[in-house]
Amino acid sequence: MLRFSPTTGDYTRETILTFTGHIPSGGQQLKCKVGDHLEAATALDGGRARCAAPPVAAPRAVAVRLTADGIRFYDAASRFTYYDADAPPTISSLAPAFGPERGGSALTVRASNLAPTGRSRCAFGTLVAAASIVEGGGLACASPPSAT
């Protein structure tokens, strides 16, 4: 299985991707395809490779693939998501809408334009809970006990 990191980057800047897993070999030149952009890639020691996700015109999620011959492409396990580092996230849904006062409800917040800062949080009034970014665009967190 082909994986890469990071899986997100600012749409206005180049982001260096590092691949692990099935790195194709035997071709004339290793390349990666990020969305519609075909870029040169570099094979590294330890079954890794590196290439750049170029800047694009607007935030979006794109497929990422590797090739050694320009004919057979190997799909990565996830997509690369371009976000706008200068704009706030946009929340589209929240589930569940309510939970018990004791807290502990698993909350999913669907949103776009989430930056991978490692400091994602869910706020419940003045109470704050740690959150993690989930595949597909959103956050997961557990509701804290109510401060009544």
C-alpha positions as CSV (number, residue, x, y, z in Angstrom):
1,M,0.0,0.0,0.0
2,L,1.3,3.4,-1.0
3,R,1.1,6.1,1.7
4,F,2.4,9.7,1.9
5,S,2.7,12.5,4.4
6,P,1.8,15.2,4.9
7,T,-1.7,14.7,3.5
8,T,-2.6,18.5,3.6
9,G,-0.9,21.7,2.5
10,D,-1.6,25.4,1.8
11,Y,-2.8,25.7,-1.8
12,T,-0.6,28.8,-2.4
13,R,2.7,27.0,-1.5
14,E,4.6,23.9,-2.6
15,T,4.4,21.0,-0.1
16,I,7.0,18.2,-0.1
17,L,5.4,14.8,0.1
18,T,7.3,11.7,1.4
19,F,6.0,8.3,0.2
20,T,6.3,4.9,1.9
21,G,5.1,1.5,0.9
22,H,5.1,0.2,-2.6
23,I,7.5,2.5,-4.5
24,P,7.6,1.5,-8.2
25,S,11.0,0.8,-9.7
26,G,12.4,-0.3,-13.0
27,G,11.4,2.7,-15.0
28,Q,13.4,5.5,-16.5
29,Q,12.3,8.2,-14.1
30,L,10.2,8.1,-10.9
31,K,7.3,10.7,-11.0
32,C,4.4,11.6,-8.9
33,K,1.0,12.8,-10.1
34,V,-0.7,15.2,-7.7
35,G,-4.1,16.0,-9.2
36,D,-3.4,16.8,-12.8
37,H,0.2,17.8,-12.2
38,L,3.0,15.4,-13.1
39,E,6.1,16.1,-11.0
40,A,9.6,14.6,-10.8
41,A,10.1,12.4,-7.8
42,T,13.2,11.2,-6.0
43,A,13.8,7.7,-4.7
44,L,15.2,7.6,-1.1
45,D,16.7,4.9,1.0
46,G,14.5,2.6,3.0
47,G,11.7,2.2,0.4
48,R,10.8,5.9,0.4
49,A,10.3,8.5,-2.2
50,R,9.8,12.3,-2.2
51,C,8.1,14.8,-4.6
52,A,6.4,18.2,-4.5
53,A,2.7,18.9,-4.5
54,P,2.7,22.2,-6.5
55,P,0.6,25.3,-5.6
56,V,-2.8,25.3,-7.2
57,A,-5.5,27.9,-8.1
58,A,-7.9,27.0,-5.2
59,P,-8.3,24.6,-2.2
60,R,-9.4,21.1,-3.1
61,A,-8.7,17.4,-2.5
62,V,-6.8,15.6,-5.3
63,A,-5.6,12.0,-6.0
64,V,-1.9,11.2,-5.6
65,R,-0.1,8.5,-7.6
66,L,3.4,7.3,-8.4
67,T,4.9,5.9,-11.6
68,A,8.3,4.7,-12.8
69,D,7.4,4.4,-16.5
70,G,4.6,6.9,-17.1
71,I,2.2,4.1,-18.0
72,R,1.5,2.2,-14.8
73,F,0.4,4.5,-11.9
74,Y,0.1,3.4,-8.3
75,D,-2.6,5.1,-6.3
76,A,-1.9,6.4,-2.8
77,A,-4.1,5.2,0.0
78,S,-5.4,8.8,0.7
79,R,-5.9,12.0,-1.2
80,F,-3.9,15.3,-0.7
81,T,-6.0,18.2,0.5
82,Y,-5.1,21.7,-0.3
83,Y,-6.4,24.3,2.2
84,D,-6.3,28.1,2.5
85,A,-4.0,29.0,5.4
86,D,-5.4,32.6,5.4
87,A,-9.1,31.6,5.8
88,P,-10.9,30.1,8.8
89,P,-12.5,26.7,8.7
90,T,-16.1,26.4,7.5
91,I,-18.4,24.1,9.5
92,S,-21.1,22.3,7.5
93,S,-22.5,19.9,10.1
94,L,-22.3,18.8,13.7
95,A,-23.5,15.4,15.1
96,P,-24.9,14.7,17.5
97,A,-26.6,18.0,18.2
98,F,-26.9,17.4,22.0
99,G,-25.7,14.9,24.6
100,P,-25.7,14.2,28.3
101,E,-24.5,16.7,30.9
102,R,-21.9,14.2,32.1
103,G,-20.1,14.6,28.7
104,G,-18.3,11.9,26.8
105,S,-20.4,12.1,23.7
106,A,-18.4,11.3,20.5
107,L,-18.8,14.4,18.4
108,T,-18.2,14.7,14.7
109,V,-17.8,18.2,13.2
110,R,-17.8,18.2,9.4
111,A,-15.8,21.1,8.1
112,S,-13.7,22.3,5.2
113,N,-10.4,24.2,5.2
114,L,-8.9,22.6,8.3
115,A,-5.2,23.4,8.8
116,P,-3.1,20.5,10.1
117,T,-1.7,22.4,13.1
118,G,-1.9,19.7,15.7
119,R,-3.8,22.1,17.9
120,S,-7.3,21.3,16.7
121,R,-9.9,21.8,19.5
122,C,-13.7,21.6,19.9
123,A,-15.1,24.5,22.0
124,F,-18.3,24.0,24.1
125,G,-18.9,27.5,25.4
126,T,-15.9,28.1,27.7
127,L,-15.0,24.4,27.8
128,V,-12.5,23.1,25.3
129,A,-11.7,19.5,24.3
130,A,-8.9,18.1,22.2
131,A,-9.8,17.1,18.6
132,S,-8.4,15.1,15.8
133,I,-8.8,15.7,12.1
134,V,-10.7,12.8,10.4
135,E,-10.5,11.6,6.9
136,G,-13.1,13.3,4.6
137,G,-12.9,16.7,6.2
138,G,-13.8,17.2,9.8
139,L,-12.9,16.9,13.5
140,A,-13.7,14.2,16.1
141,C,-13.8,15.0,19.8
142,A,-15.5,14.0,23.0
143,S,-17.8,16.5,24.8
144,P,-16.6,17.5,28.2
145,P,-18.8,17.4,31.3
146,S,-21.1,20.4,31.5
147,A,-20.0,23.2,33.9
148,T,-23.4,23.7,35.5
